[in-house]
Amino acid sequence: MEQVCRQCGRCCERWGWGQAGSAGDLVPWVRAGREDILRHVSVRLSGGGWVAGTTITEDDLSSVVAVRYWQDENGRPLRHCPFLARREDGLAWCRIHDVRPSVCREYAPWNCTDGDYLQVKCPACRDQLP
């Protein structure tokens, strides 16, 4: 039986912040000028400290050594994903789904081997534990 996401949003509430990212995630955001996303990202360049994602250009991408998600506009870590939204019926959805970072695209609690699904309290996992 394959697990089916119920759009409860618990993954994004629990793991949608403080995640490490990759330079590859930045490429479409930088190219498209997605400052709405980049303002919630910190980037560390080789030979330098952490900078705001909004300062990164395409020329900087090869120098990215670390990426951190999600922060407020002053660089302080957020305790929630700024792109998690809820419909009137309570179902969760991602406001940047088509360009979400790889850590979000690849995560599913039922694929975790270290018990993450227990911490997330995923309702889909209640149907069938990993």
C-alpha positions as CSV (number, residue, x, y, z in Angstrom):
1,M,0.0,0.0,0.0
2,E,1.4,3.4,-1.0
3,Q,1.2,6.3,1.4
4,V,-0.9,9.2,0.3
5,C,-0.3,12.7,1.8
6,R,-3.4,14.1,3.6
7,Q,-2.1,17.7,3.4
8,C,-2.2,18.1,7.1
9,G,0.9,20.4,7.0
10,R,2.6,18.8,10.0
11,C,5.7,18.1,8.0
12,C,6.1,21.7,7.0
13,E,5.2,22.9,10.5
14,R,7.8,20.6,12.1
15,W,10.5,20.5,9.5
16,G,9.7,23.5,7.3
17,W,12.3,25.7,9.0
18,G,16.0,25.5,9.9
19,Q,16.8,23.3,6.9
20,A,20.0,23.2,5.0
21,G,19.6,24.0,1.4
22,S,21.7,23.7,-1.8
23,A,23.0,26.1,-4.4
24,G,20.9,24.3,-6.9
25,D,17.7,25.4,-5.1
26,L,18.8,29.0,-5.6
27,V,19.2,28.9,-9.4
28,P,15.5,29.2,-10.4
29,W,14.9,31.8,-7.7
30,V,17.8,34.0,-8.7
31,R,17.1,33.7,-12.4
32,A,13.4,34.5,-11.9
33,G,14.1,37.4,-9.5
34,R,12.1,35.6,-6.7
35,E,13.0,38.1,-3.9
36,D,9.8,36.9,-2.2
37,I,11.6,33.6,-1.6
38,L,15.2,34.8,-1.4
39,R,14.4,37.3,1.4
40,H,13.8,34.2,3.6
41,V,17.2,32.6,2.8
42,S,20.7,33.0,4.2
43,V,23.7,32.1,2.0
44,R,27.3,31.6,2.8
45,L,29.8,32.2,0.1
46,S,33.3,30.7,-0.1
47,G,35.7,33.1,1.5
48,G,33.0,35.0,3.2
49,G,30.3,35.1,5.8
50,W,26.6,34.7,5.7
51,V,24.6,37.1,3.4
52,A,21.0,37.6,2.6
53,G,19.6,35.6,-0.3
54,T,18.4,38.8,-1.9
55,T,22.0,39.9,-2.5
56,I,23.0,36.8,-4.5
57,T,23.4,37.1,-8.3
58,E,23.8,34.3,-10.9
59,D,27.6,35.0,-10.8
60,D,27.6,34.1,-7.1
61,L,26.0,30.7,-7.4
62,S,29.3,28.8,-8.0
63,S,30.7,30.3,-4.8
64,V,27.8,29.2,-2.6
65,V,29.0,26.8,0.2
66,A,25.9,26.7,2.4
67,V,22.2,27.7,2.3
68,R,19.9,28.0,5.3
69,Y,16.0,28.1,5.1
70,W,13.9,30.0,6.5
71,Q,14.5,33.4,8.1
72,D,12.8,36.7,8.6
73,E,13.8,39.8,6.8
74,N,16.3,40.6,9.6
75,G,18.1,37.3,9.2
76,R,16.6,35.7,12.4
77,P,15.5,32.1,12.0
78,L,11.7,31.5,11.6
79,R,10.0,28.8,13.5
80,H,7.7,28.0,10.6
81,C,7.9,27.9,6.8
82,P,6.8,31.3,5.5
83,F,5.2,29.6,2.4
84,L,2.9,27.2,4.3
85,A,-0.7,28.2,3.8
86,R,-4.0,26.8,4.8
87,R,-7.2,26.6,2.8
88,E,-10.6,27.4,4.4
89,D,-11.1,23.6,4.9
90,G,-7.9,23.4,6.9
91,L,-5.8,21.6,4.3
92,A,-2.2,22.8,3.9
93,W,-0.6,23.9,0.7
94,C,2.7,25.3,-0.4
95,R,2.7,28.8,-1.9
96,I,5.9,28.0,-3.8
97,H,5.2,24.4,-4.6
98,D,6.5,24.5,-8.2
99,V,9.9,25.9,-7.1
100,R,10.1,24.6,-3.5
101,P,13.6,23.5,-2.3
102,S,14.8,20.0,-2.7
103,V,14.6,19.3,1.0
104,C,10.9,19.9,0.7
105,R,10.4,18.0,-2.6
106,E,12.2,14.9,-1.3
107,Y,10.8,14.7,2.2
108,A,8.0,12.3,3.1
109,P,7.7,11.1,6.7
110,W,6.9,7.6,5.6
111,N,10.3,7.4,3.8
112,C,12.2,8.2,7.0
113,T,14.2,5.5,8.7
114,D,15.0,7.4,11.8
115,G,11.5,7.8,13.3
116,D,10.8,11.3,11.9
117,Y,7.2,10.1,11.2
118,L,6.7,9.7,14.9
119,Q,7.7,13.2,15.7
120,V,5.7,14.7,12.8
121,K,2.6,12.6,13.9
122,C,1.7,12.2,10.3
123,P,-1.9,11.0,9.9
124,A,-1.0,9.1,6.7
125,C,1.5,7.1,8.7
126,R,-1.2,6.1,11.1
127,D,-2.7,4.1,8.3
128,Q,0.5,2.2,7.6
129,L,3.7,2.7,9.5
130,P,6.9,2.8,7.5
